């Protein structure tokens, strides 16, 4: 009788251990949502990078969809309209437009000179965007709490190259990532060793 009790007890313990181990494995596998801190941070960084790439490409339809309602200052359509650049102005008339075209000795027409823009190109070539240094940022003013992300990329102009550094506030809205704030990082933000946090919390 004692032997039967011992066998039954051992079997029950084995079932409990097997059940615990199975449950533990199940919990580890279900971590794709907001439960895992590392997964959440990685997805926030990825989203911030995609947003900045849309802005750099001047894809305002996509960029505006990735903003919070507060940051759009209206509907997606209004945001697109506010950010779209005016159409290129028509070339200004030149002196050659008022007179018969000039001809070369071989009879071919000399094309008129276009008036160059005084400011040069409006946009430089943008390099690869990197998103890094995630940091929690608390709510301030109209901005909800979220994750601050450091954005960096180079801009190549005809005679110079600059590095752009900015901070994005990425938050959850309607169960999706959205950008709620974008601030340039300046020297004062670097002084305290946490430029992303300082830039997003100063306004």
N, C-alpha and C positions, 0 to 999 in steps of 0.2 A: 504493500500500500504506500509506504514511504517512497519507494522507487518511482511509482506512478506519479506522485505529487511532484517530485523533483523534475521529472521529464516534462510535465505540463507547465511548470513554472519556467523552465528554461525556454520552452517554445514561445511562451507569452512574451518574455523579455526580448527574444529575437525578433518577434513581430513588431514590438514597440520601437526597437532600434532601427529596423528597416524602414518603418514609417517616418521616423524623424529624419533620417538621412534622405529619404525621397522628398520630403517637404522642403528641406534646406536647399536641395538642388533646384526645386521649382522656383523658389524665391530668387535665386541668383539669376535664373534665366529670364525673369520678367522685369527687365530694367531699361526698357527703351523709352519710357515716358519721362515724367518729371521726377521719378523717384531717385534716379542715380545722379549724384552731383557732377561726376565727371562727364556723363553723357549730356547733361543739361548745359554745362559750360562749353563743351565742344560744339554743340548745335548753335549756341549763341554766337560763338566766334565765326562759325561757318556762315550764319545768316548775316552778320555784320559785314563780312567780306563780300558777300553777294550784293548787298545793298550798295556798298561803295563802288563796286564794279559797275552797277547800273547807273549810278550818278556820273561816274567818269565817262561812261559811254553815252551820256545824255539820253538814256532810255527812261524818260520821265514817267511814262505809263507804268513801267515796272517799279521804279523807285517810289513813286507816290503810293502804289499799292502796298509797299513794304513799310510805310510810315503809319504811326498811330493817327487816329482821327484828330487829335490835338495838334500834332506836328504837321498835318496836311493843311490845317487852317481851312477846312471845308471838305468838299467831296474830292474824289480822285480826279475827276474831270477838271475841277477848279484848280487843283494842285498842278496838273499837267499844264494848263493854260498859264498859270503864274510863272512856271519855270521855263517854258519853251522860249527859245530865242526868237527875236523878230526875223522875218525873212531877209535874206541878203539884199541890200539896196542895189538898185540898178546902177551900172557904171555911170559916173558923171560924164557929161558931154565933154569932148576935147576939141581943141581948135580945129583939128582935121575934119570934124563932123560938119563944120560950117563952110568948108571949101571943097572943091573937087579933090578926090584922092590923089595922093602923090604917087608918081610912077617911077620905077627904076629905069635904067637905060635899056634893059631888055623888055620893057613894057609891063612887067609885073607890078602889082599894086603894093605899096608900102603899108602894112597894117598899122592902124592908129595905136598910140600908146595909151594904156589904161592908167588912170590915176591911182597910184599906190595908196594903201591905207596908212594913215599917219602913225597908228599905234602898232602896226605889224600884225602878226597872226593873233587871233583872239584866244586860241587854245594851244597848249603844248601837247606833246606826246606823253601820255601817262604810262608808267611802268606797272609792274606787277604789284597788286595790292596784298599787304599782309595784315592780319588781324591777330592781336596778341594781348598779353597782360590783362586778363579779365579780373575785375574787382567788383565786389558788391557796392552799389550806391543806393543810399537811402532816398526816400521821397523828399522833394524840395519844390516849393511853389506848386505849379500845375503838373510837375513831372512825378510819376509814380516811381516807387523803388524798382530797381532792376539790376542789370549787369553792365558795368562800364567796360568798353573795349578800346584798345589802342589801334588806330588805323594808320598805316604808313604806305607811301608810294612816292616814286620820283616823277617829276615833270620835266621833260626835256624841251627847252626852247632853242631857237636857232643859235643863240650865243651863250646859253647858260643852262645849268641843271639845278633844280631845287628839290628838296625833300619836303613833302607835305606830311604833317603829323596832326591828327585830330582824334577826338574822343567821341564815341557814340554811346548813347544810353539805349540798351536793348531791353525791352520789357515784354511781358505776356499780355496780349489783348485778344479777346475772343478765342482763347486757347491756341494762339499762334504768336510767334515772335514778331515784334514790330520795333522800328526805330522811333524813339520819342524825342531825341535831342542829339544835336551835333555841335561840337565846340572845337575851335582851333586850340591847339596847345601852344602856350607861349613860355617864355623863360621863367616867369613867375610861378607857373605850374610845376616846372621842373625843379624849382628850388627846394621843395619839401619832400622830394623823393617819391611822390605818388601823383604824377601829372594827370592821369586819366581821372582819378577821383576828384582832384582839385578843380580841373577844368569843368567837370559836370556839376560840381556843387557851388560854383561861384555865381550862378545865375538861376 
